[in-house]
Amino acid sequence: MATCPPYPTRVHRHTHWWQRTWVRYGALITLLALSGLVILALVREQTGTQGFLVGLGLAVLPVPLLMAAFRWLDRVDPGPWRNLLFCFAWGACAAALIAIVANSFATRWIATATADPASADTLGATVIAPVVEESAKAAAVLLVFLFRRRDFTGIVDGVVVAGVTATGFAFTENILYLGTAFGTDQLTGDSGFASVTAATFFVRVVMSPFAHPLFTVLTGIGFGVAALSTGRHRLRRALLPLAGLLLAMGMHALWNGSAAFGEYGFFAVYAAFMVPSFGLLTWLVIWTRQRELGTVRAELPAYVMAGWLTPAEPYALGSMRARRIARQYARRHAGKEGARAVARYEACATSVAFLRQRGRRGRAGADFAARERALLDVLWHLRDLARPALDHAARATAPPPVPVRMPVAVPPWAYPYGGTPGAYGLRTAPGPYAPQAPYTTQAPHNPYAPPAVPPYAPSYHPYAPPGPHRP
């Protein structure tokens, strides 16, 4: 727990104009806006106005599903929406612009140097494009990792940031490919399922909408593991993101080069590598999310003993089902404002749990006490709206009580071969191999009982809330 004063003295320092927040935000928004305008003009020039509109209408279809999936993964400790908006805009505008310009320049240079345009296109697709595109997308993950460190705390955050960035990149790339295919169909007169547009839509939107997110997620996992490393492992923190980026480039190159493996090379790579990799990464992320819920259940009991939380709250906050029931209960009884208050209470309690875990591991930073106090103050102000809903959710999701078998009186003649009656009528034979009673006299587990305080928790919380236990 924090031991320094809750409101540390603020040191006023002179900041230059380029260090001010509004200047940085303005420069970033201007950069993304200019990139968006340039990429819009380039795509429209290559596809035409009609092809651009058709490509835009088809490319937007998988975006809500992918965004909802990544947001669902981030429900335990949701990050701010501004980070996700920045990542999507970076992928759709800045990363796409870098990829188009760099890939075109590299392909032309190789074609001029080798005088073989066909080989230049193959080399550009299998070597140049993976390196350029994954590096451009990884830049967004790096920026969030460096400048939004509080919101980047583990593997799930890395997966979400990388996946949203790749979703934006795939959105722009699909507009280009689908719009170009539509222009080809207009020249050849093809339509329906036999058209190039239908084939491109099936491959890029139906079969592999997760391709770009899958590649970049490997980079995000590298940054996420680096975020979990302590300050003593500086070499590991530098090498893990680089290893993730190299894996992303390799899988991207394998995917782009699948067409060179023969007529069925695409389907072979899709079945042998893409689908298993997608399943493995999905399992990894869900398993990591369950570990985060376990962290919430393990860290919050210390605040129960300090009086900040009720005994039922760690159990309710450590279950996604209980959280959902609490928000629904608050919406029925207090409207949308109550549901938003419960959601904010859940997010702040989760942040407190993660902050305490990082503090025990030496990764919380010098402002640990101030951040802890700020989060606890939010919880204290929202307690009147959130606690009834969480108590209801804890009761609704509590496991059923375990029945206790009562002892039965057994007459002495039931033991003709000697021995003494043991617990619950079981005969206890002498010797080291005496059978043990299958039931015990312990009471069933009560999920609302105050949990045991971890050994690292202090006996007195310096920021215990006001009440009868505080003088």
C-alpha positions in Angstrom: 0.0 0.0 0.0 1.0 3.6 -0.4 2.9 5.2 2.5 3.6 8.7 1.1 1.2 11.6 1.5 -1.9 11.3 -0.8 -1.4 14.7 -2.3 2.3 15.2 -3.1 3.7 18.6 -3.7 3.6 19.5 -7.4 6.8 20.9 -8.8 6.2 23.6 -11.4 8.6 23.4 -14.3 8.9 25.6 -17.3 7.9 23.8 -20.5 8.6 24.8 -24.0 5.8 25.4 -26.5 6.4 22.1 -28.3 6.1 20.2 -25.0 2.5 21.3 -24.4 -0.2 18.8 -24.7 -2.4 20.8 -27.1 0.6 21.3 -29.5 1.3 17.5 -29.5 -2.3 16.6 -30.1 -2.7 19.2 -32.8 0.4 18.0 -34.6 -0.7 14.4 -34.4 -4.2 15.2 -35.7 -2.8 17.3 -38.5 -0.4 14.5 -39.5 -3.1 11.9 -39.6 -5.5 14.2 -41.5 -3.0 15.0 -44.2 -2.1 11.3 -44.5 -5.8 10.5 -44.9 -6.3 13.1 -47.6 -3.2 11.9 -49.5 -4.2 8.2 -49.2 -7.7 9.1 -50.3 -6.4 10.8 -53.4 -4.0 7.9 -54.3 -6.7 5.2 -53.9 -9.2 7.2 -55.8 -6.7 7.8 -58.6 -6.0 4.1 -58.9 -9.6 2.8 -58.6 -11.7 5.7 -60.0 -14.6 7.3 -58.2 -17.1 4.5 -58.8 -14.5 1.8 -57.9 -13.6 3.7 -54.7 -17.2 3.9 -53.5 -17.8 0.2 -54.2 -14.5 -0.8 -52.5 -15.4 1.5 -49.5 -18.8 -0.1 -49.1 -17.5 -3.7 -49.2 -14.3 -3.0 -47.2 -16.2 -1.5 -44.2 -18.2 -4.7 -43.6 -15.7 -6.6 -41.4 -14.5 -3.5 -39.5 -17.3 -3.5 -36.9 -16.9 -7.2 -36.2 -13.2 -6.9 -35.7 -13.4 -3.8 -33.6 -16.1 -5.5 -31.4 -13.9 -8.6 -31.0 -10.9 -6.6 -29.8 -13.0 -4.5 -27.5 -14.5 -7.6 -26.0 -11.0 -8.9 -25.3 -10.3 -5.6 -23.5 -13.3 -5.7 -21.3 -11.5 -6.7 -18.1 -9.4 -3.5 -18.0 -10.7 -1.4 -20.9 -8.3 1.2 -22.3 -9.5 4.7 -23.4 -11.2 5.1 -26.7 -8.8 7.8 -27.8 -6.0 5.2 -28.0 -8.1 2.9 -30.2 -9.1 5.8 -32.5 -5.5 6.8 -32.9 -4.4 3.2 -33.7 -7.2 2.8 -36.3 -6.5 6.2 -37.9 -2.7 5.4 -38.0 -3.3 2.1 -39.6 -5.8 3.4 -42.2 -4.0 6.6 -43.0 -0.3 6.9 -42.0 0.7 3.2 -42.3 -1.2 2.7 -45.5 0.4 5.8 -47.1 3.9 4.6 -46.0 3.2 1.2 -47.4 1.9 2.4 -50.8 4.7 4.8 -51.4 7.5 2.5 -50.1 6.2 -0.6 -51.9 5.8 1.3 -55.2 9.2 2.9 -55.0 11.0 -0.4 -54.1 9.2 -2.4 -56.8 10.0 0.2 -59.5 13.7 0.2 -58.4 14.0 -3.6 -58.5 12.3 -3.7 -61.9 14.7 -1.1 -63.3 17.7 -2.8 -61.7 16.9 -6.3 -62.9 15.0 -5.5 -66.1 12.4 -8.2 -65.0 9.1 -6.7 -63.9 7.5 -10.1 -63.1 10.3 -11.0 -60.7 10.2 -7.5 -59.2 6.5 -7.8 -58.4 7.0 -11.2 -56.8 10.0 -10.0 -54.7 8.1 -6.9 -53.7 5.1 -8.9 -52.5 7.0 -11.5 -50.6 9.9 -9.5 -49.2 9.4 -5.7 -49.4 5.7 -5.5 -48.5 5.9 -7.6 -45.3 8.9 -5.6 -44.0 7.4 -2.2 -44.9 3.9 -2.8 -43.8 4.6 -4.5 -40.5 7.1 -1.8 -39.6 4.6 0.9 -40.4 1.9 -0.8 -38.3 4.4 -1.5 -35.5 5.1 2.2 -35.2 1.6 2.8 -33.7 2.2 0.1 -31.1 5.5 1.7 -30.2 4.0 5.1 -29.8 1.3 3.9 -27.5 3.9 1.8 -25.6 6.1 4.9 -25.1 3.6 7.7 -24.5 0.6 5.9 -23.0 2.5 3.6 -20.7 -0.2 3.5 -18.1 -2.7 2.1 -20.6 -0.2 -0.5 -21.9 0.2 -3.0 -19.1 0.3 -6.5 -20.6 -0.3 -8.9 -23.4 -4.0 -8.1 -23.9 -3.3 -4.4 -24.3 -0.6 -5.2 -26.9 -3.0 -7.5 -28.8 -5.8 -4.9 -28.8 -3.6 -2.0 -29.9 -1.9 -4.0 -32.6 -5.1 -5.6 -33.8 -7.0 -2.3 -34.1 -4.0 -0.8 -36.0 -4.0 -3.7 -38.4 -7.8 -3.4 -38.8 -7.4 0.1 -40.0 -4.6 -0.8 -42.4 -6.6 -3.7 -43.8 -9.6 -1.4 -44.3 -7.7 0.9 -46.6 -6.0 -1.9 -48.4 -9.3 -3.7 -49.0 -10.7 -0.5 -50.6 -7.8 -0.4 -53.0 -8.0 -4.1 -53.9 -11.8 -4.2 -54.2 -12.0 -1.0 -56.1 -9.3 -2.2 -58.6 -11.2 -5.5 -59.0 -14.4 -3.6 -59.8 -12.6 -1.5 -62.4 -11.3 -4.7 -64.0 -14.8 -6.1 -64.1 -16.0 -3.0 -65.8 -13.4 -3.5 -68.6 -14.1 -7.2 -69.1 -17.8 -7.1 -68.6 -17.8 -9.8 -65.9 -20.5 -9.7 -63.1 -21.9 -11.9 -60.4 -20.1 -14.8 -58.7 -17.7 -15.1 -61.7 -16.4 -11.6 -61.4 -13.0 -10.5 -60.0 -14.8 -8.4 -57.4 -16.6 -11.4 -56.0 -13.5 -13.5 -55.9 -11.5 -10.7 -54.2 -14.3 -10.1 -51.7 -14.4 -13.8 -50.8 -10.7 -14.1 -50.3 -10.0 -10.9 -48.4 -13.3 -10.2 -46.5 -14.9 -13.7 -46.0 -11.9 -16.0 -45.7 -9.2 -13.9 -44.2 -10.4 -10.7 -42.6 -8.1 -11.5 -39.6 -5.0 -11.9 -41.7 -3.4 -8.4 -41.1 -4.6 -8.4 -37.4 -3.0 -11.8 -37.0 0.4 -10.7 -38.3 0.5 -7.5 -36.2 -0.8 -9.1 -33.1 2.6 -11.0 -32.9 4.3 -7.6 -32.6 1.7 -6.6 -30.0 2.4 -9.7 -27.9 6.2 -8.9 -28.0 5.4 -5.4 -26.6 3.0 -6.8 -24.1 5.5 -9.3 -22.7 8.1 -6.4 -22.6 5.6 -4.4 -20.5 5.4 -7.2 -18.0 9.2 -7.3 -17.6 10.8 -5.4 -14.8 13.3 -2.6 -15.3 16.2 -5.0 -14.6 15.6 -6.9 -17.8 16.3 -4.1 -20.2 17.8 -6.3 -22.9 14.7 -8.5 -22.8 12.4 -5.5 -23.1 14.3 -4.4 -26.2 14.5 -7.8 -27.9 11.0 -9.1 -27.3 9.2 -6.5 -29.5 11.8 -7.0 -32.2 11.3 -10.8 -32.1 7.5 -10.2 -32.4 8.0 -7.9 -35.3 10.3 -10.5 -37.1 7.7 -13.2 -36.6 5.0 -10.9 -38.0 7.1 -10.2 -41.1 7.8 -13.9 -41.6 4.1 -14.9 -41.4 3.2 -12.0 -43.6 5.8 -13.1 -46.2 4.5 -16.7 -46.1 1.0 -15.5 -46.6 1.9 -13.3 -49.6 4.1 -16.0 -51.1 1.4 -18.7 -50.9 0.4 -18.1 -54.5 3.9 -19.1 -55.7 3.5 -22.6 -54.1 1.2 -23.9 -56.9 -2.5 -24.0 -57.7 -3.5 -25.0 -54.2 -0.7 -23.2 -52.3 -3.0 -20.5 -50.9 -5.4 -23.1 -49.4 -2.5 -25.2 -48.1 -1.0 -22.2 -46.3 -4.4 -21.1 -45.1 -5.2 -24.5 -43.6 -1.7 -25.4 -42.3 -0.6 -22.1 -40.8 -3.3 -19.4 -40.8 -6.1 -21.2 -39.1 -4.0 -23.0 -36.4 -2.1 -19.7 -35.7 -5.4 -17.9 -35.3 -6.7 -20.5 -33.0 -3.6 -20.6 -30.9 -3.4 -16.8 -30.5 -7.1 -16.7 -29.6 -6.6 -19.3 -26.9 -3.6 -17.3 -25.6 -5.5 -14.1 -25.4 -8.5 -15.6 -23.6 -6.2 -17.5 -21.2 -4.4 -14.2 -20.4 -7.8 -12.5 -19.8 -8.7 -15.2 -17.3 -5.4 -14.6 -15.6 -6.3 -10.9 -15.3 -9.5 -11.8 -13.6 -7.6 -14.0 -11.2 -5.3 -11.0 -10.4 -8.4 -9.0 -9.6 -9.7 -11.7 -7.2 -6.2 -12.0 -5.6 -5.3 -8.4 -5.1 -8.6 -6.7 -4.0 -9.1 -8.6 -0.6 -6.4 -6.3 0.9 -8.7 -3.3 0.2 -11.6 -5.3 1.7 -9.7 -5.5 5.0 -8.9 -1.8 4.8 -12.6 -0.9 4.4 -12.6 0.3 0.8 -14.5 -2.6 -0.6 -17.2 -5.0 0.7 -16.3 -8.7 1.1 -18.4 -9.7 -1.9 -16.8 -7.3 -4.4 -13.6 -9.2 -5.2 -15.6 -12.2 -6.2 -18.0 -10.1 -8.3 -15.3 -8.0 -9.9 -13.4 -11.2 -10.8 -16.2 -12.6 -12.9 -17.2 -11.2 -16.3 -20.7 -12.7 -15.8 -21.1 -11.0 -12.4 -19.9 -7.7 -13.9 -22.5 -7.9 -16.6 -25.3 -8.8 -14.1 -24.3 -5.8 -12.0 -24.5 -3.4 -14.9 -27.9 -4.8 -15.9 -29.2 -4.5 -12.3 -28.0 -0.8 -12.2 -29.6 0.0 -15.5 -33.0 -1.4 -14.3 -32.9 0.5 -11.0 -30.9 3.6 -11.7 -31.0 4.0 -15.5 -28.1 4.6 -17.9 -26.3 6.8 -15.4 -26.3 4.0 -12.9 -25.0 1.5 -15.4 -22.2 3.9 -16.4 -21.3 4.4 -12.8 -21.0 0.7 -12.2 -18.9 0.2 -15.4 -16.6 3.0 -14.2 -16.4 1.4 -10.7 -15.5 -1.9 -12.2 -12.8 -0.3 -14.4 -11.3 1.6 -11.5 -11.3 -1.4 -9.2 -9.5 -3.5 -11.9 -7.0 -0.7 -12.3 -6.3 -0.7 -8.6 -5.8 -4.4 -8.6 -3.3 -4.3 -11.5 -1.6 -1.3 -9.9 -1.1 -3.1 -6.7 0.3 -6.2 -8.5 2.8 -4.0 -10.4 3.7 -2.3 -7.1 4.5 -5.7 -5.5 6.7 -6.5 -8.5 8.5 -3.2 -8.5 7.0 -1.9 -11.7 4.5 0.7 -10.5 6.7 3.8 -10.7 7.3 6.7 -8.4 3.6 7.9 -8.6 2.2 4.7 -7.2 0.7 6.3 -4.1 -0.9 9.2 -5.9 -2.4 7.0 -8.6 -3.7 4.5 -6.0 -5.3 7.3 -3.9 -6.9 8.8 -7.0 -8.5 5.5 -8.0 -9.6 4.8 -4.5 -11.3 8.2 -4.3 -13.2 7.4 -7.4 -14.4 4.1 -5.9 -15.4 5.9 -2.7 -17.5 8.4 -4.6 -19.3 5.8 -6.7 -19.9 3.3 -3.9 -23.5 4.2 -3.3 -24.5 3.3 -6.8 -22.1 0.4 -7.4 -22.2 -1.6 -4.2 -25.9 -2.7 -4.3 -25.5 -3.8 -7.9 -22.3 -5.8 -7.2 -23.8 -7.4 -4.1 -26.7 -8.5 -6.2 -24.4 -9.9 -8.9 -22.3 -11.7 -6.3 -25.5 -13.4 -4.9 -26.7 -14.3 -8.3 -23.5 -15.9 -9.4 -22.5 -17.5 -6.1 -21.9 -21.3 -6.3 -24.5 -23.5 -4.7 -23.7 -24.5 -1.1 -22.0 -27.9 -0.6 -24.2 -30.3 1.4 -22.6 -31.5 4.6 -23.1 -35.1 5.6 -24.2 -35.4 9.2 -22.8 -38.1 11.5 -24.9 -41.2 12.1 -24.8 -43.0 15.4 -23.6 -46.5 15.0 -24.2 -49.2 17.7 -21.1 -51.0 19.1 -22.2 -54.4 17.7 -21.5 -53.0 14.1 -17.8 -53.6 14.7 -17.4 -57.4 15.3 -13.7 -57.4 14.6 -12.6 -54.7 16.9 -11.6 -51.2 16.2 -13.3 -48.0 17.2 -15.9 -46.0 15.3 -14.4 -43.1 13.5 -15.9 -40.0 12.0 -19.4 -40.4 10.5 -19.6 -44.1 11.4 -16.5 -45.2 9.5 -14.3 -47.7 11.4 -10.8 -46.5 11.9 -8.3 -49.4 11.8 -5.0 -49.0 13.7 -1.8 -48.7 11.7 -0.4 -46.3 9.1 -2.9 -47.3 6.4 -6.0 -46.3 8.2 -8.8 -45.2 5.8 -9.7 -41.5 5.9 -13.2 -40.1 6.1 -14.4 -39.0 2.7 -16.2 -36.0 4.3 -15.0 -33.4 6.7 -16.8 -31.3 9.3 -15.8 -28.0 7.7 -18.6 -25.7 6.8 -19.3 -25.0 3.1 -17.3 -22.3 1.4 -18.9 -18.9 1.8 -18.0 -16.6 -1.1 -19.0 -13.6 1.0 -16.8 -14.3 3.9 -13.9 -11.8 4.3 -10.9 -13.4 2.4 -7.6 -13.9 4.0 -5.2 -11.0 3.7 -2.1 -11.8 1.6 1.1 -11.8 3.6 2.3 -8.6 1.9 -0.9 -6.7 2.9 -0.3 -4.3 5.8 -2.5 -4.6 8.9 -3.6 -1.0 8.5 -4.2 0.8 5.3 -2.9 4.4 5.4 -5.8 5.5 3.3 -8.6 3.6 5.0 -11.9 5.4 4.4 -13.6 7.3 7.1 -15.7 5.3 9.4 -16.1 3.9 12.9 -12.8 2.0 12.6 -10.9 5.3 12.0 -10.4 7.8 14.8 
